Amino acid sequence: MAGRETIAILGGTGDLGTGLAMRWAKAGHAIIIGSRTLAKAQAAVANLAAVSPETPAEAMENAAAAQSGEIVVLTVPAEHQLSTLETVKDGLAGKILIDVTAPLVPPRVGTVQLPAEGSAGKRAQDFLGEEVMVVSAFQNIAAHLLAEDVDIECDVLVAGNKRVARDKVIELIGEAGLTGWHAGPIDNAAAAEALTSVLIQINRRHGISHSGIKIVGQSDH
């Protein structure tokens, strides 16, 4: 591992944020859980301690978490993406923001409905500007599996405009026990985001609890 870093997970009250916190803490990183209020963040940290006592985390409001994190992860529902980013924008300059947003639109979550910007990842990059290195990842991972001690049979597509930022996120993905793949600029986040709805359809029609994607063709050499 390259070294201990502070990772702030905004909206880290759900399965995805909890699972990532557990896996990255195990890899040696310091974890901050952010939420809209300090009380909600503290409750999330308490819940995390109950399910995983070996995962220490600090609770903060989202703005303070974004300011304190060296790397920031956005795990809020799509409808709260921009409103959350608006409250933390000042703390993100010069940093990597890992955006896991999948733009699912209830009740038709099994139908691809990408936003007007082309993808949620592109929407975040457009809103934050080039001072923030937005990297889109983790849309196709079954969130509940991250909190379990299992090998997850799904690769992670990593899209972002800066190669150095994608490299860093792929390193963190590896530390979480998964394989990440360079998927090109942030415009290409649309592919992984759209796949989320496709995988939901596969799960429904074929009785699978957590279908995923794997990249094949890699040389053994």
C-alpha positions in Angstrom: 0.0 0.0 0.0 1.2 3.5 -0.8 0.5 4.8 2.7 -2.2 5.8 5.1 -4.6 8.4 3.7 -7.7 10.1 5.1 -10.8 9.1 3.1 -14.0 11.0 3.6 -17.2 9.2 2.6 -20.1 11.6 2.1 -23.4 10.0 2.7 -21.6 7.1 4.3 -24.7 5.8 6.0 -25.8 3.2 3.4 -24.4 -0.2 2.5 -22.0 1.1 -0.1 -20.4 3.7 2.2 -20.3 1.3 5.1 -18.7 -1.5 3.0 -16.0 0.8 1.5 -15.2 2.2 5.0 -14.7 -1.4 6.3 -12.5 -2.4 3.4 -10.4 0.7 3.3 -10.0 0.8 7.1 -8.7 -2.7 7.0 -6.2 -1.6 4.4 -4.9 1.0 6.8 -6.7 4.2 5.8 -8.3 6.7 8.2 -12.0 7.0 7.6 -14.4 10.0 8.0 -18.1 9.4 7.7 -20.0 12.5 6.5 -23.7 13.3 6.6 -26.0 16.3 6.3 -26.0 16.7 10.0 -23.4 15.8 12.7 -26.0 13.7 14.5 -26.7 11.5 11.5 -23.0 11.1 10.9 -22.5 10.1 14.6 -25.3 7.6 14.3 -23.7 6.1 11.2 -20.4 5.8 13.0 -22.1 4.1 15.9 -23.8 1.6 13.5 -20.5 1.0 11.8 -18.9 0.3 15.2 -21.7 -2.2 16.0 -21.3 -4.2 12.8 -17.5 -3.8 12.5 -15.7 -2.9 15.8 -12.4 -3.0 14.0 -13.4 -0.1 11.7 -12.7 3.1 13.4 -14.2 6.2 11.9 -14.8 9.9 12.7 -18.1 11.6 12.3 -18.5 15.0 10.6 -21.0 17.1 8.7 -20.4 16.8 5.0 -18.7 20.1 4.5 -16.2 19.4 7.3 -15.6 15.9 6.0 -14.9 17.1 2.5 -12.4 19.7 3.9 -10.7 17.1 6.1 -10.5 14.2 3.6 -7.5 13.8 1.3 -9.7 11.7 -1.0 -13.5 12.2 -0.9 -16.2 9.7 -1.9 -19.8 10.7 -2.8 -22.3 7.9 -2.0 -25.6 9.8 -1.8 -28.7 9.0 -3.9 -28.7 10.5 -7.4 -31.4 13.0 -6.4 -29.1 14.5 -3.7 -25.9 14.5 -5.8 -25.8 18.2 -6.8 -27.3 19.5 -3.5 -24.6 17.7 -1.6 -21.8 18.8 -3.9 -23.0 22.4 -3.5 -22.4 22.2 0.2 -18.9 20.7 -0.1 -17.5 22.3 -3.2 -15.2 24.6 -1.4 -13.4 21.7 0.3 -12.8 19.7 -2.8 -10.4 21.9 -4.8 -7.3 20.0 -5.8 -8.7 16.7 -4.6 -10.0 13.5 -6.1 -13.7 13.0 -5.8 -14.9 9.4 -6.3 -18.5 9.7 -7.5 -20.4 6.4 -7.2 -23.7 7.9 -8.3 -25.9 5.7 -10.5 -28.8 7.8 -11.9 -31.6 5.4 -11.2 -35.1 7.0 -11.6 -37.8 5.2 -9.6 -40.0 3.5 -10.3 -38.4 2.4 -13.5 -34.9 1.7 -12.1 -34.5 -1.2 -14.6 -34.6 1.3 -17.5 -31.6 3.4 -18.5 -32.4 7.1 -17.8 -29.2 9.1 -18.0 -29.3 12.8 -17.1 -29.1 15.5 -19.7 -25.4 16.0 -19.1 -24.8 12.5 -20.3 -24.0 10.9 -17.0 -24.0 11.7 -13.3 -20.2 11.6 -13.3 -20.1 14.3 -16.1 -22.7 16.3 -14.2 -20.5 16.3 -11.1 -17.4 17.3 -13.2 -19.3 20.1 -14.9 -20.6 21.4 -11.7 -17.3 21.3 -9.8 -15.0 22.5 -12.5 -11.5 21.4 -13.5 -10.0 22.1 -10.0 -11.6 18.9 -8.8 -10.6 15.5 -10.3 -13.9 13.6 -10.5 -13.6 9.9 -11.0 -16.6 7.7 -11.5 -16.5 4.2 -10.1 -18.4 1.4 -8.2 -21.8 1.7 -9.9 -22.0 -2.0 -10.7 -21.0 -3.4 -7.3 -23.6 -5.1 -5.1 -23.3 -2.8 -2.2 -24.2 -5.3 0.5 -21.3 -7.6 -0.5 -18.7 -4.9 0.3 -19.5 -5.3 4.0 -19.1 -9.1 3.8 -15.8 -11.0 3.9 -16.2 -12.4 0.4 -14.6 -12.2 -3.0 -16.8 -10.1 -5.2 -17.1 -11.3 -8.8 -17.4 -7.9 -10.4 -14.8 -5.6 -11.8 -15.0 -1.8 -11.6 -15.0 0.6 -14.5 -13.1 3.8 -13.7 -13.8 6.9 -15.7 -12.2 10.3 -15.2 -10.3 13.0 -17.1 -7.0 12.8 -15.3 -5.0 9.6 -15.7 -3.2 10.2 -12.3 -6.6 10.4 -10.6 -7.8 7.2 -12.3 -4.5 5.5 -11.3 -5.1 6.4 -7.6 -8.7 5.2 -7.6 -7.7 1.9 -9.2 -5.1 1.5 -6.4 -7.8 2.1 -3.8 -10.1 -0.4 -5.6 -7.4 -3.0 -5.4 -7.0 -2.3 -1.7 -10.7 -2.9 -1.3 -10.2 -6.4 -2.9 -11.5 -5.6 -6.4 -10.1 -5.0 -9.8 -10.4 -1.6 -11.4 -10.0 -0.8 -15.1 -9.2 2.4 -16.9 -12.4 3.3 -18.8 -11.3 6.6 -20.2 -12.6 10.2 -19.7 -15.5 11.2 -17.5 -17.9 11.1 -20.5 -17.5 7.4 -20.5 -19.0 7.1 -17.0 -22.3 6.8 -18.9 -21.4 3.2 -19.8 -21.1 2.0 -16.2 -24.0 4.1 -15.0 -26.3 2.6 -17.7 -25.1 -0.9 -16.9 -26.6 -0.5 -13.5 -30.1 -0.7 -14.9 -29.1 -3.5 -17.2 -27.8 -5.6 -14.3 -31.0 -4.9 -12.4 -32.9 -6.4 -15.3 -30.7 -9.4 -15.4 -31.1 -9.9 -11.6 -34.9 -9.8 -12.0 -35.3 -12.0 -15.1 -32.7 -14.6 -14.1 -33.1 -14.8 -10.4 -29.6 -13.5 -9.6 -29.0 -11.6 -6.5 -25.9 -9.6 -7.6 -25.0 -9.9 -11.3 -21.8 -8.1 -12.3 -19.3 -7.6 -15.0 -15.8 -9.0 -15.6 -13.2 -7.8 -18.1 -11.7 -10.7 -20.0 -8.8 -11.1 -22.5 -6.0 -10.1 -20.1 -2.7 -11.8 -20.9 -1.3 -14.1 -18.2 2.2 -12.7 -18.9 
